[in-house]
Amino acid sequence: MTIARRDILAGVGAIAAQSLLASPTRAQALKVEKDELKFGFIKLTDMVPLAIAKEKGFFEDEGLFVTLEPQANWKVLLDRVITGELDGAHMLAGQPIAATIGFGTKAHIVTPFSMDLNGNGTTVSNAVWAEMKKHIPVGADGKPMHPIKASALRPVIEKMKNEGKAFKMGMVFPVSTHNYELRYWLASGGIHPGFYSKTDVTGQIKAEALLSVTPPPQMPSTLQAGTIHGYCVGEPWNQQAVFKGIGVPVITDYEIWKNNPEKVFGVTAEFAQKNPGTLVALTKALIRAGMWLDADNNANRMEAVKIISKPEYVGADPEVIANSMTGTFEYEKGDKRPVLDFNVFFRYYATYPYYSDAVWYLTQMRRWGQIPEHKSDAWYEETARSVYRPDIYLKAAKMLVDEGKAKKADFPWTTDGYRELTAENIDGVPYDGRKPNAYIESLLIGLKGKQTVEGAEVVGG
């Protein structure tokens, strides 16, 4: 896509947004094609917008009768959305993108709604932490200084290598934010997390730290058993390790990349085409849930904690969930620090599906070989636009403003879908979603240019 065409599209988007704002302020009638819906989720704290939309009656306000059903794992969840057993689901942000480009299961998935920012952490075993602490500076209070760099982990890995042992870490899915954040953190500390190739989807080619999939609820027990030495996961499973005294969270994703996108709500493109009114209606309900969760400086969070602690939702101890969801995060036991934005569900335009967020995931897929070949900048933009649907989001937002349920200032009406350049990352490397290839080239570890992975080697240039 040329720059001129992009400018034209941005202008069209701005005009469309302005026309939305210029329409009459009375509430618009919305035809709902399908009113009984079943949505899937994984038992993680950040499924909470779905629970709140249901428990607070936001779905019913839109004429929707929703059943929420926990799923065994992310693959099962995606497969059931594709087959139509589920109408939509709480998804890893990488899932709709990967499915649409054909990495793993092939299907066109779209998202009109970003569920949250931040919310993940990386935890290591007590034994690994004891070794890491030797290489971490302390502050005046005697506590480790944050953010903790992955370079503190390198001596541990090297010691294990000299003993003939592999250093292993768990992450939740090959196209999860957790996989990419963990890889980003490791690489920023000079630790190679491994490549994927067309013939090897383990992601462990040339790896110094071996990453593999572990279901989130099983991570604490897998760590305790010694099968893995650490993991990257969403809450409450980092805080569960602290609660059980078996591990220490060393870094949050907020510290790796400030206000990074996390989960999305996904449906098939076919569902979106057949049920446009329903999709706008459910997006309205989810926006209201996000607003409620972030209202009055997180004043509703304890109520939300009680709701999702129920067995039909996350099913974890309320104390464990509250450790991170109410504006704090506990690292070592007793080292609880204020982190107001550990979970963000609405502020900072958290719910808007930015194209630049989708492009970042695509750059990481390319960086580690899940996208095996070089792609043009235009390809990244066109792929992002085929998956992320801010037009649906803005229609839902406009209706909420008309109905007096939201404020006009709460939404980015005139954005072209790209966040401004940011360097608020742990390695300080600037990210501009408009220039994906330049960004990929600026990263020290990872595929560049026309490089590919063949066998166990990187070839090309």
Secondary structure, 3 states (H helix, E strand, C coil): CCHHHHHHHHHHHHHHHHHHHHCCCCCCCCCCCCCEEEEEECCCHHHHHHHHHHHCCHHHHCCCEEEEEECCCHHHHHHHHHHCCCCEEEEECHHHHHHHHCCCCCCCEEEEEECCEECEEEEEEHHHHHHHHHHCCECCCCCECCCCCHHHCHHHHHHHHHCCCCCEEEECCCCCHHHHHHHHHHHHCCCCCCECCCCCCCCCECCCCEEEECCHHHHHHHHHHCCCCEEEEECCHHHHHHHHCCEEEEEEHHHHECCCECEEEEEEHHHHHHCHHHHHHHHHHHHHHHHHHHHHHHCCHHHHHHHHCCCCCCCCCHHHHHHHHCCEEECCCCCEEECCCCEECCCCCCCCCCHHHHHHHHHHHHHCCCCCCCCCHHHHHHHHHHHECHHHHHHHHHHHHHCCCCCHHHCCCCCCCCCCCECCECCCCCECCCCHHHHHHHCCCCCCCCCEEECCEEECC
